[in-house]
Amino acid sequence: MATLDGLPPLREVIQRHGLDAKKALGQNFLLDLNLTQKIARSAGPLNGVTVFEVGPGPGGLTRAILSLGAKKVVAIERDSRCLPALAEIGDHYPGRLDVIEGDALKTDFSALAPEGPVKIIANLPYNVGTQLLINWLLPDDGRWPPFWESLTLMFQKEVGLRIVADEDDDHYGRLGVLAGWRTDAHMVFDVPPQAFTPPPKVTSTVVHLTPRTNPLPCEVAKLERVTQAAFGQRRKMLRQSLKPVGGEALLVKAGIDPARRAETLSVEEFVRLANCL
Ligand code: SAM
């Protein structure tokens, strides 16, 4: 049966290339091109944009991004079995798909970024998703605003809730502080397990993040130290949990009540603490 983009249906592609899903690689494929288009559309206009995609797999999301007019997709895939299927997509969209076989965790995305707008769109392998997000939020080269204009990423819903959480929310923690400090982050829509092949155990969610142009000034390493100490013992009062980084004296200096708990502090208060370290 023909598809909207004229390429074969994904189920057929998977069968023909023997792409049975490997759990160790977090392979839960999306085979519905309407759904992959919906994800790609939530990244906003793609005309003239270079898109970095992590884990294209058989290429459902890649096809959606290309059909929506991205100038180019640079896709990083660890599983070499997927390369022939991706090459077929590359032939269909000549000059617009570069596939890099490799581990996204070891990829220097910033070095690969061309001139012009770059967006990152991915249905991430769950075992590396959080670390990749942290790498994009806290790049080694310290550059901010970063090379990317937006991140549109699929996570387990639990992780999505942690990314967008504000203070006084049960899901608020280190990830919420880091994402809230540097970006404006929101959840776009949920995707049920049945949408994937094979279905994962949990619901997933698409999160969209755009960088703040002027995040509150703060040293990353210091913010990491205070959030790690504070949320390492999140149920304790801050005078106790922050002992390794200065305890009560630090809190008094920052004008924060030492009897409060980590989850009640806003991003601005965490930044104040970090700047008093
Ligand atoms: N994008 C496809 C889709 O939506 O159907 C596949 C998504 S699947 C959840 C995750 C993909 O990431 C798999 O193709 C897997 O092989 C790939 N992958 C896993 N670990 C990776 C890594 N460290 N670097 C790059 N790709 C990885």
Residues whose N, C-alpha, C, O or C-beta is under 5 A from the ligand:
A	BS01	SAM	L25 G26 Q27 N28 F29 L30 V54 G55 P56 G57 G60 L61 I76 E77 R78 D79 G102 D103 A104 L105 N123 L124 P125 V128
